[in-house]
């Protein structure tokens, strides 16, 4: 996945566990499996002797939890977080889980997504005397929870969550319970799992369960509040279920191929996207290749359907870190070359179909097309296993503004010329929905297609901030 080169990033991954002797270690492994969702910061919070303990820092999970840092986190319950940070959002105060201590009980929160009415709520709370330390949605939720102090904890949480709009998956830890909440449209993935019938786990992706030996139980439902404590697990609601609108980018690009969302495996869904693309377009070529890693499954599907052989025409160098990617043009070019190499023996003299899952600014696509030509490809046909990205995401994915997106206001032919390809094809929005296989006519199985269509499943307010704008405030 070349997300850091494309400006297309998932905001975060969350994990929670209740009732395990090595809760922090399990959270560590869980976060490892979610590392692709955020590489810039990681944190774990546990409960021990009625106290919340937290260790967090900037960097990969391995970098943050080195030495005996995990040993400082005893306890049988934990929540964890990995975070991608846009420019301006760095600093330890922004690293989650955030812990809020008070005489009425402490609370740790980790969050994935973006609350679209956060500015409005924040203004309202400030008028009532709340003082904010950060611009994060997480802090807004904490203030809302603390406001309704006279209610029992569950009711306070429900009242607070019911005021939020947008896309959110929260895990909250108190001295007594683990709470898990999903927005009314269920936009971000969030699954429940179990180890040995007694230990409950929750994670942004089911790949985290495989690593810790947990069985997937089900997805957290839209508008649901799951409460897990020593008495077991209970389901409550803070909002009626709205039409489901899972982020379709999870299937196309973000989630790991070995994860399932609502029982649909990501690798298989991507293969179907590639197959469907091959049904929708006609390309005369000798070889199909995919841009590693996230496009490989779609490329295999495209090859199977078209009958054009799949070959590994591009290799990813796995040992190049993000730190090598510098903002200057020359170093960006070098950065792509360090991350990807063409296999000359595969592409030389061939008409190549390069399957990719998205074009954001177009700069990376242009570089890869050139790389394949420099390696001797006779023709390079770009086939995208998704519709053109034309609009920003307000739900926590760093697809920033229309002007950054090469497809906004341009035809495929114009984009093709800009990236220097012989042809450029996109999958249709109908093809996307049908190939993923969620059955969009079922209100429980719908997708968000906002960045492809400009039609969003929730209210977008005049002051709704995109993630990068929020962090610069
Ligand atoms: Fe996902 Fe796009 Fe919807 Fe954002 S706008 S949630 S990236 S489908």
Boltz pocket constraint, residues with backbone or C-beta under 6 A from the ligand:
constraints:
  - pocket:
      binder: B
      contacts: [[A, 167], [A, 187], [A, 245], [A, 246], [A, 247], [A, 248], [A, 249], [A, 250], [A, 391], [A, 392], [A, 393], [A, 394], [A, 395], [A, 396], [A, 397], [A, 399], [A, 448], [A, 449], [A, 450], [A, 451], [A, 452]]
      max_distance: 6.0
